[in-house]
Amino acid sequence: MSTSLIVIIVVVVLLVIMLISKYNTLVKLRNNRENAFADIDVQLKQRHDLIPQLVETVKGYAAHEKETLDRVVSARNGAMRAGTIDEKIVAESALTSALSGLKVTLEAYPDLKANQNFLQLQEEISDLENKLSSVRRYFNSATRELNNAVETFPSNIIAGMFGFHREIMFDLGDQRATLQEAPKIQF
């Protein structure tokens, strides 16, 4: 066997090893990117499940406190309208009962719980958004690594041969302009 044939065989073997190595690297990077998006998906699912639950919980507390306050106001108005002694006794008993309910509510919820729940809702949403921001950064990092491998020599040749292409980042797109404004929260 001639020396030139051995050199050609060695070069071909090295090229095949390089091709396999670059291909495997591209596959790992693509899988890493897909895994990163799965993390985003989990956080989005959690947000989609949590936000309605928190909103309903807050509505429940607010409705309970509103009902208690409405009873106190109604009983107070009834007591002020009472004309006779009997009517005043009945009305004041109703007011005392309503105030007892308010006192129990305030003892059970020393803070203004509607307010506290809104703060909790805001904290939970903020926590979810921070988690989403973190997994988006990880996803964009994984995407950048894949894109670098797809676009740099010599892996760009292998990427082109096997259908790997540049992937998009998880960008804010049109929402970027709205980030300059403070969020508007309405209840």
C-alpha positions as CSV (number, residue, x, y, z in Angstrom):
1,M,0.0,0.0,0.0
2,S,1.4,3.3,-1.0
3,T,1.9,6.2,1.3
4,S,-0.4,8.5,-0.6
5,L,-3.2,6.0,-0.3
6,I,-2.7,5.8,3.5
7,V,-2.7,9.6,3.7
8,I,-5.9,9.7,1.7
9,I,-7.6,7.1,3.9
10,V,-6.5,8.9,7.0
11,V,-7.8,12.2,5.7
12,V,-11.1,10.6,4.7
13,V,-11.4,8.9,8.2
14,L,-10.6,12.2,9.9
15,L,-13.2,14.0,7.7
16,V,-15.8,11.4,8.6
17,I,-15.0,11.7,12.3
18,M,-15.2,15.5,12.1
19,L,-18.5,15.2,10.2
20,I,-20.0,12.8,12.8
21,S,-18.7,15.0,15.6
22,K,-20.1,18.2,14.2
23,Y,-23.4,16.5,13.4
24,N,-23.7,15.2,16.9
25,T,-22.9,18.6,18.3
26,L,-25.6,20.2,16.2
27,V,-28.1,17.5,17.4
28,K,-27.2,18.1,21.0
29,L,-27.6,21.9,20.5
30,R,-31.0,21.5,18.8
31,N,-32.1,19.1,21.6
32,N,-30.9,21.6,24.3
33,R,-32.9,24.3,22.6
34,E,-36.0,22.2,22.5
35,N,-35.5,21.3,26.2
36,A,-35.2,25.0,27.0
37,F,-38.5,25.7,25.2
38,A,-40.1,22.9,27.2
39,D,-39.1,24.7,30.4
40,I,-40.8,27.9,29.0
41,D,-43.9,25.8,28.2
42,V,-44.0,24.5,31.8
43,Q,-43.8,28.1,33.2
44,L,-46.4,29.3,30.7
45,K,-48.7,26.4,31.8
46,Q,-48.2,27.3,35.4
47,R,-49.0,30.9,34.7
48,H,-52.1,30.0,32.7
49,D,-53.2,27.8,35.6
50,L,-52.2,30.1,38.5
51,I,-53.4,33.5,37.4
52,P,-57.1,32.6,37.0
53,Q,-56.9,30.7,40.4
54,L,-55.4,33.6,42.1
55,V,-57.8,36.1,40.6
56,E,-60.8,33.9,41.6
57,T,-59.3,33.6,45.1
58,V,-58.9,37.4,45.4
59,K,-62.5,37.9,44.1
60,G,-63.7,35.4,46.7
61,Y,-62.0,37.3,49.5
62,A,-63.1,40.7,48.2
63,A,-66.7,39.4,47.7
64,H,-66.7,38.1,51.3
65,E,-65.4,41.3,52.8
66,K,-67.7,43.4,50.6
67,E,-70.7,41.3,51.7
68,T,-69.7,41.9,55.4
69,L,-69.3,45.6,54.8
70,D,-72.5,45.8,52.9
71,R,-74.3,44.1,55.8
72,V,-72.8,46.6,58.3
73,V,-73.8,49.6,56.1
74,S,-77.3,48.2,55.5
75,A,-77.8,47.6,59.2
76,R,-76.5,51.1,60.1
77,N,-78.9,52.6,57.5
78,G,-81.7,50.6,59.0
79,A,-80.9,51.7,62.5
80,M,-80.8,55.3,61.4
81,R,-84.3,54.9,59.8
82,A,-85.8,53.2,62.7
83,G,-88.7,55.3,64.2
84,T,-90.1,53.5,67.1
85,I,-88.3,52.0,70.1
86,D,-89.1,48.5,68.9
87,E,-87.8,49.2,65.4
88,K,-84.6,50.7,66.9
89,I,-84.1,47.7,69.1
90,V,-84.5,45.3,66.2
91,A,-82.4,47.5,63.9
92,E,-79.6,47.9,66.6
93,S,-79.6,44.2,67.1
94,A,-79.1,43.7,63.4
95,L,-76.3,46.3,63.5
96,T,-74.6,44.6,66.4
97,S,-74.8,41.3,64.7
98,A,-73.4,42.8,61.5
99,L,-70.6,44.5,63.5
100,S,-69.8,41.2,65.2
101,G,-69.5,39.7,61.8
102,L,-67.1,42.5,60.8
103,K,-65.1,42.1,64.0
104,V,-64.7,38.3,63.4
105,T,-63.7,39.1,59.8
106,L,-61.1,41.7,61.0
107,E,-59.8,39.3,63.7
108,A,-59.4,36.6,61.1
109,Y,-57.9,39.0,58.7
110,P,-56.0,41.7,60.7
111,D,-54.9,43.4,57.5
112,L,-57.2,44.5,54.8
113,K,-57.2,41.1,53.2
114,A,-58.6,42.3,49.9
115,N,-55.6,44.6,49.7
116,Q,-53.3,41.8,50.9
117,N,-54.6,39.4,48.4
118,F,-54.1,41.9,45.6
119,L,-50.5,42.3,46.8
120,Q,-50.2,38.5,46.9
121,L,-51.6,38.3,43.4
122,Q,-49.1,40.9,42.2
123,E,-46.2,39.1,44.0
124,E,-47.2,35.7,42.4
125,I,-47.5,37.2,39.0
126,S,-44.1,39.0,39.5
127,D,-42.5,35.7,40.6
128,L,-43.9,33.9,37.5
129,E,-42.7,36.6,35.2
130,N,-39.2,36.4,36.8
131,K,-39.2,32.6,36.3
132,L,-40.4,33.1,32.7
133,S,-37.7,35.7,32.1
134,S,-35.1,33.3,33.4
135,V,-36.2,30.4,31.2
136,R,-36.4,32.7,28.2
137,R,-32.8,33.8,28.8
138,Y,-31.8,30.1,29.0
139,F,-33.8,29.4,25.8
140,N,-32.2,32.4,24.0
141,S,-28.7,31.2,25.1
142,A,-29.4,27.7,23.8
143,T,-30.7,29.2,20.5
144,R,-27.6,31.5,20.2
145,E,-25.3,28.4,20.7
146,L,-27.2,26.5,18.0
147,N,-27.2,29.5,15.6
148,N,-23.5,30.0,16.1
149,A,-22.8,26.4,15.3
150,V,-25.1,26.5,12.3
151,E,-23.5,29.7,10.9
152,T,-19.8,29.1,11.7
153,F,-17.3,27.2,9.6
154,P,-17.0,24.2,9.2
155,S,-20.2,23.2,11.1
156,N,-22.2,25.4,8.7
157,I,-21.4,22.9,5.9
158,I,-22.7,20.0,7.9
159,A,-25.7,22.0,9.1
160,G,-26.6,22.8,5.5
161,M,-26.2,19.1,4.5
162,F,-28.5,17.9,7.2
163,G,-31.1,20.6,7.3
164,F,-30.1,22.5,10.4
165,H,-30.9,26.2,10.1
166,R,-30.9,29.4,12.1
167,E,-33.6,29.4,14.7
168,I,-35.5,32.5,16.1
169,M,-35.0,33.9,19.6
170,F,-37.8,34.2,22.1
171,D,-38.0,38.0,21.5
172,L,-40.6,40.5,22.6
173,G,-41.1,41.7,19.1
174,D,-43.8,44.3,18.9
175,Q,-44.2,44.3,22.7
176,R,-40.8,45.9,23.2
177,A,-42.3,49.4,22.6
178,T,-45.0,48.9,25.2
179,L,-42.3,48.0,27.8
180,Q,-41.4,51.7,28.0
181,E,-44.7,52.4,29.6
182,A,-45.7,51.5,33.1
183,P,-48.3,48.6,33.2
184,K,-51.9,49.7,33.6
185,I,-53.7,47.5,36.2
186,Q,-57.5,47.8,36.4
187,F,-59.9,46.0,38.7
